[in-house]
Amino acid sequence: MSQEHPFAPFVRILGKGKQGSRSLSQVEAREAMEMILDGQVEPEQLGAFLMLLRVKEESPEELAGFVEAVRQCCGAPGTLQVDLDWSSYAGKKRQLPWFILSALLLAQNGVKIFMHGARGHTPGRIYTEDCLPLFGIWPCNDWNEVEAGISRSNFAFMSINTLSPEMGRIVNLRPILGLRSPVHTLCRLLNPLLAKHTVDGVFHPAYGPMHQKTAQLLGVENGLTIKGDGGEAEVKPDDECDLQWTRGDQYSTSEWPRYYPRRLVKQELDTQDLLRLWRGEIDHEYGQGAVISTLALALKLLNEADEPDTCFRMAETMWQGRDRQAF
């Protein structure tokens, strides 16, 4: 009989039946992910591991251990500091990624933002990485380019394929596995530069508490998970929005009010409208409302204001005062 593979115990912990299986501890999860990142796992083991986690649903302790392992491999410089970590992994289907304008407007007002994400794993979606070139912004190829982008414009984007090539490869297994895997969740929570403020989005409400409880284990000071449009961190301006918060060791939930009292009619998607709206060349009621609503919520996260009405007024003022010729 051949010797048991070193990764086999991690698969066994998850798959030993209803009575014998359990979740991994944070330490076990970190060790398992370190082996995956080091290429010490067979393809059959990886597939089984990911799908067992998917069926069980990953625990905050497992996610925290995974994040710790991936962070170690990212090589992020400890001297580079940003104010806000913004993850963008879902892609948009029914609306354009208007949150990009919210992030760029925050950056224009002095907030240092590191955004990271994935693209191409789900057909028919519009991804942040594909829209940023409209604004003369391209994905960074290394941390030096991130530092230069932050220094130049307070904004930088890095693809998960650069941030962690192995995580990028696993994200793109979705068409093969037929399901998203826990990697989609852990990538959202990476925060490789250890920003004091983090924002991410979910589509399924059940994932919100999981995200923020993981953020607590990772020591995030101010974390926000938005049940946003299409799973991105974007507020629907014509509907209430469920929120999950972490403020130090305090976890809470709340509902963000709608900006418009009525539902708006869906319009055709043209990514050029992102740039046109910024420049003031078109009127787009939904787009402007999404930008202002998302920006207002980000201001609350950043502790610039507390009450929604105040946040909305601040966001409206910032939107009206944007540099329309910046892009």
C-alpha positions as CSV (number, residue, x, y, z in Angstrom):
1,M,0.0,0.0,0.0
2,S,1.4,3.4,-1.0
3,Q,2.0,6.0,1.7
4,E,-0.8,8.5,2.3
5,H,-0.4,11.9,0.7
6,P,0.3,14.7,3.2
7,F,-2.8,16.7,2.0
8,A,-5.2,13.7,2.4
9,P,-5.9,14.4,6.1
10,F,-7.4,17.8,5.2
11,V,-9.8,16.2,2.7
12,R,-10.7,13.6,5.2
13,I,-11.5,16.2,7.9
14,L,-14.1,17.7,5.6
15,G,-15.5,14.5,4.0
16,K,-15.7,11.9,6.7
17,G,-19.5,11.8,6.6
18,K,-22.2,13.6,8.6
19,Q,-21.0,12.4,12.0
20,G,-17.3,12.4,11.4
21,S,-16.6,15.5,9.4
22,R,-15.9,19.0,10.8
23,S,-14.6,22.4,9.7
24,L,-10.9,23.1,9.7
25,S,-9.4,25.1,12.4
26,Q,-7.8,28.4,11.4
27,V,-4.4,26.9,11.7
28,E,-5.4,23.8,9.7
29,A,-6.9,26.0,7.0
30,R,-3.7,28.0,6.8
31,E,-1.6,24.9,6.5
32,A,-3.9,23.5,3.8
33,M,-3.8,26.6,1.7
34,E,0.0,26.9,2.1
35,M,0.3,23.4,0.5
36,I,-2.1,24.4,-2.3
37,L,-0.1,27.6,-3.0
38,D,3.2,25.6,-3.0
39,G,1.8,23.2,-5.6
40,Q,1.9,20.2,-3.2
41,V,-1.6,19.1,-3.9
42,E,-2.9,16.7,-6.6
43,P,-5.6,18.0,-8.9
44,E,-8.1,15.4,-7.6
45,Q,-7.4,16.5,-4.1
46,L,-7.9,20.2,-4.9
47,G,-11.2,19.5,-6.6
48,A,-12.5,17.4,-3.7
49,F,-11.3,19.9,-1.1
50,L,-12.9,22.9,-2.8
51,M,-16.3,21.2,-3.4
52,L,-16.5,19.7,0.1
53,L,-16.0,23.2,1.4
54,R,-18.6,24.5,-1.0
55,V,-21.2,21.9,0.1
56,K,-20.4,22.4,3.8
57,E,-20.1,26.2,3.4
58,E,-16.8,27.7,4.6
59,S,-16.5,28.9,8.2
60,P,-15.0,32.3,9.2
61,E,-12.0,30.4,10.8
62,E,-11.3,28.5,7.5
63,L,-11.5,31.7,5.5
64,A,-9.2,33.6,7.9
65,G,-6.6,30.8,7.7
66,F,-6.8,30.8,3.9
67,V,-6.4,34.5,3.8
68,E,-3.4,34.4,6.1
69,A,-1.7,31.9,3.8
70,V,-2.4,33.8,0.6
71,R,-1.3,37.1,2.1
72,Q,2.1,35.6,2.9
73,C,2.6,34.8,-0.8
74,C,1.5,38.2,-2.1
75,G,4.7,40.0,-1.3
76,A,2.9,43.2,-0.4
77,P,5.3,45.8,0.9
78,G,4.7,46.7,4.5
79,T,5.6,50.4,3.8
80,L,2.8,50.9,1.3
81,Q,-0.4,52.2,3.1
82,V,-3.8,52.8,1.7
83,D,-7.1,54.0,3.3
84,L,-9.5,51.7,1.7
85,D,-9.3,48.1,0.3
86,W,-12.0,47.6,-2.4
87,S,-12.6,44.1,-3.8
88,S,-14.3,43.6,-7.1
89,Y,-14.8,40.0,-8.2
90,A,-18.4,39.4,-9.3
91,G,-18.7,41.5,-12.4
92,K,-21.9,43.2,-13.4
93,K,-24.7,41.8,-15.6
94,R,-27.9,44.0,-15.2
95,Q,-26.2,47.4,-14.7
96,L,-22.8,48.9,-15.4
97,P,-20.2,49.0,-12.7
98,W,-21.1,52.5,-11.5
99,F,-19.1,52.0,-8.3
100,I,-16.0,52.6,-10.3
101,L,-16.9,56.3,-10.5
102,S,-17.6,56.3,-6.7
103,A,-14.1,55.0,-6.1
104,L,-12.4,57.4,-8.5
105,L,-14.3,60.3,-6.9
106,L,-13.1,59.3,-3.4
107,A,-9.5,59.1,-4.8
108,Q,-9.9,62.5,-6.3
109,N,-10.8,63.7,-2.8
110,G,-7.7,62.3,-1.2
111,V,-8.7,58.8,-0.2
112,K,-6.0,56.2,-1.1
113,I,-7.7,53.1,-2.6
114,F,-6.3,49.7,-3.6
115,M,-8.8,47.8,-5.7
116,H,-8.3,44.1,-6.7
117,G,-10.5,41.7,-8.6
118,A,-11.0,39.0,-11.2
119,R,-12.4,38.9,-14.7
120,G,-13.7,36.4,-17.3
121,H,-14.8,33.6,-15.0
122,T,-18.6,34.1,-15.8
123,P,-19.7,34.7,-19.3
124,G,-21.9,37.8,-20.1
125,R,-20.6,39.9,-17.2
126,I,-18.8,43.3,-17.3
127,Y,-15.7,43.4,-15.2
128,T,-13.9,46.3,-13.5
129,E,-10.6,45.4,-15.1
130,D,-12.2,45.8,-18.6
131,C,-13.7,49.2,-17.8
132,L,-10.8,51.0,-16.1
133,P,-8.9,51.6,-19.4
134,L,-11.7,54.0,-20.3
135,F,-10.2,56.2,-17.6
136,G,-6.6,55.7,-18.6
137,I,-6.1,53.2,-15.8
138,W,-4.5,49.8,-16.4
139,P,-4.0,46.9,-14.0
140,C,-0.7,47.0,-12.1
141,N,1.9,44.4,-12.9
142,D,3.7,44.6,-9.6
143,W,3.8,46.5,-6.2
144,N,6.0,49.2,-7.6
145,E,3.3,50.1,-10.1
146,V,0.7,50.0,-7.3
147,E,2.8,52.4,-5.3
148,A,3.2,54.7,-8.3
149,G,-0.5,54.7,-9.0
150,I,-1.4,55.5,-5.4
151,S,1.2,58.3,-5.4
152,R,0.0,59.7,-8.7
153,S,-3.8,59.5,-8.3
154,N,-4.6,57.8,-5.0
155,F,-5.9,54.8,-6.9
156,A,-4.5,51.5,-8.1
157,F,-5.9,48.2,-9.4
158,M,-4.3,44.8,-9.4
159,S,-5.8,41.6,-10.9
160,I,-5.9,38.5,-8.7
161,N,-3.9,36.8,-11.5
162,T,-1.0,39.1,-10.5
163,L,-1.8,39.3,-6.8
164,S,-1.8,35.5,-6.4
165,P,-1.5,33.6,-9.7
166,E,-2.6,30.3,-8.1
167,M,-5.8,32.0,-6.7
168,G,-6.4,33.4,-10.1
169,R,-6.1,30.0,-11.7
170,I,-8.6,28.5,-9.1
171,V,-11.1,31.3,-9.6
172,N,-11.2,30.4,-13.3
173,L,-12.0,26.8,-12.5
174,R,-15.6,27.8,-12.1
175,P,-16.6,26.7,-15.7
176,I,-15.0,23.4,-15.0
177,L,-16.4,22.8,-11.5
178,G,-19.8,24.3,-12.4
179,L,-19.8,26.1,-9.1
180,R,-18.0,29.0,-7.4
181,S,-15.5,27.8,-4.8
182,P,-14.4,29.3,-1.5
183,V,-11.6,31.0,-3.3
184,H,-14.1,33.5,-4.7
185,T,-14.9,34.5,-1.1
186,L,-11.4,34.5,0.3
187,C,-10.1,36.7,-2.5
188,R,-12.6,39.4,-1.6
189,L,-11.2,39.4,2.0
190,L,-7.5,39.5,1.1
191,N,-6.8,43.1,2.0
192,P,-3.1,42.6,1.3
193,L,-2.1,46.1,2.3
194,L,-3.9,45.8,5.6
195,A,-6.0,48.9,5.0
196,K,-8.0,50.1,8.0
197,H,-11.2,50.2,5.9
198,T,-12.4,47.4,3.6
199,V,-15.5,47.1,1.4
200,D,-16.7,44.1,-0.5
201,G,-20.0,42.9,-2.1
202,V,-22.1,39.7,-2.0
203,F,-25.0,38.5,-4.0
204,H,-26.3,35.9,-1.5
205,P,-27.3,37.5,1.9
206,A,-26.0,34.5,3.9
207,Y,-22.4,35.3,2.9
208,G,-22.5,38.8,4.5
209,P,-22.1,37.7,8.1
210,M,-19.5,35.2,7.1
211,H,-17.4,37.9,5.5
212,Q,-17.5,40.3,8.4
213,K,-16.9,37.6,11.1
214,T,-13.9,36.6,9.1
215,A,-12.8,40.3,9.0
216,Q,-13.0,40.3,12.8
217,L,-10.7,37.3,13.0
218,L,-8.3,39.1,10.7
219,G,-8.3,42.3,12.8
220,V,-10.1,44.6,10.3
221,E,-10.8,47.9,12.0
222,N,-13.7,49.1,9.8
223,G,-15.2,46.5,7.4
224,L,-18.3,46.6,5.3
225,T,-20.0,44.0,3.2
226,I,-22.8,45.2,0.9
227,K,-25.5,43.0,-0.6
228,G,-24.9,45.0,-3.8
229,D,-25.9,44.9,-7.3
230,G,-24.8,41.7,-9.0
231,G,-22.6,40.9,-6.0
232,E,-20.4,43.9,-6.3
233,A,-19.9,46.6,-3.7
234,E,-22.5,48.9,-5.3
235,V,-25.7,50.2,-3.8
236,K,-28.9,50.0,-5.8
237,P,-30.3,53.6,-5.7
238,D,-33.9,52.4,-6.1
239,D,-34.0,49.8,-3.3
240,E,-33.0,49.3,0.3
241,C,-29.6,47.7,0.8
242,D,-28.6,45.2,3.5
243,L,-25.3,45.8,5.2
244,Q,-22.9,43.9,7.5
245,W,-20.5,46.0,9.6
246,T,-17.3,45.4,11.6
247,R,-16.1,48.2,13.8
248,G,-13.3,46.8,15.8
249,D,-14.7,43.9,17.8
250,Q,-18.3,45.0,17.2
251,Y,-20.3,43.3,14.5
252,S,-23.7,44.8,13.4
253,T,-26.2,44.9,10.6
254,S,-28.2,47.7,9.1
255,E,-30.2,48.7,6.1
256,W,-29.2,51.6,3.8
257,P,-32.1,53.7,2.5
258,R,-33.0,54.0,-1.1
259,Y,-32.0,57.2,-2.9
260,Y,-34.9,57.2,-5.2
261,P,-38.5,56.5,-4.0
262,R,-39.4,54.5,-7.1
263,R,-37.9,51.7,-9.1
264,L,-36.1,52.8,-12.3
265,V,-36.4,51.2,-15.7
266,K,-33.4,49.2,-16.8
267,Q,-31.4,50.7,-19.7
268,E,-29.2,49.2,-22.4
269,L,-25.6,48.7,-21.2
270,D,-22.8,50.7,-22.9
271,T,-19.6,50.9,-20.9
272,Q,-18.8,54.2,-22.6
273,D,-21.6,55.7,-20.5
274,L,-19.4,55.4,-17.5
275,L,-17.0,58.0,-18.9
276,R,-19.8,60.0,-20.5
277,L,-21.6,60.3,-17.1
278,W,-18.3,61.4,-15.4
279,R,-17.8,64.1,-18.0
280,G,-21.4,65.3,-17.8
281,E,-22.1,64.4,-21.4
282,I,-25.2,62.4,-20.6
283,D,-28.0,62.2,-18.1
284,H,-28.3,58.8,-16.5
285,E,-30.7,58.7,-13.5
286,Y,-29.8,55.2,-12.3
287,G,-26.1,55.7,-12.9
288,Q,-25.9,58.9,-11.0
289,G,-28.0,57.6,-8.2
290,A,-25.8,54.5,-7.9
291,V,-22.6,56.6,-7.8
292,I,-24.0,58.9,-5.1
293,S,-25.5,56.1,-3.0
294,T,-22.3,54.0,-3.1
295,L,-20.2,57.1,-2.4
296,A,-22.4,58.1,0.5
297,L,-22.1,54.7,2.1
298,A,-18.3,54.7,1.6
299,L,-18.2,58.0,3.4
300,K,-19.9,56.4,6.4
301,L,-17.5,53.5,6.3
302,L,-14.6,56.0,6.3
303,N,-16.2,57.8,9.3
304,E,-16.6,61.0,7.4
305,A,-20.3,61.2,8.4
306,D,-22.8,58.9,10.2
307,E,-26.4,59.6,9.3
308,P,-27.5,58.7,5.8
309,D,-29.0,62.1,5.0
310,T,-25.7,63.8,5.8
311,C,-23.7,61.2,3.8
312,F,-26.0,61.7,0.8
313,R,-25.5,65.5,1.0
314,M,-21.8,65.1,1.2
315,A,-21.8,62.7,-1.7
316,E,-23.9,65.0,-3.9
317,T,-21.6,67.9,-3.2
318,M,-18.5,65.8,-4.1
319,W,-20.2,64.5,-7.3
320,Q,-21.1,68.0,-8.4
321,G,-17.6,69.2,-7.7
322,R,-15.8,66.5,-9.5
323,D,-13.1,67.3,-12.1
324,R,-15.0,66.4,-15.2
325,Q,-11.8,66.8,-17.3
326,A,-9.8,64.4,-15.2
327,F,-10.4,61.5,-17.6
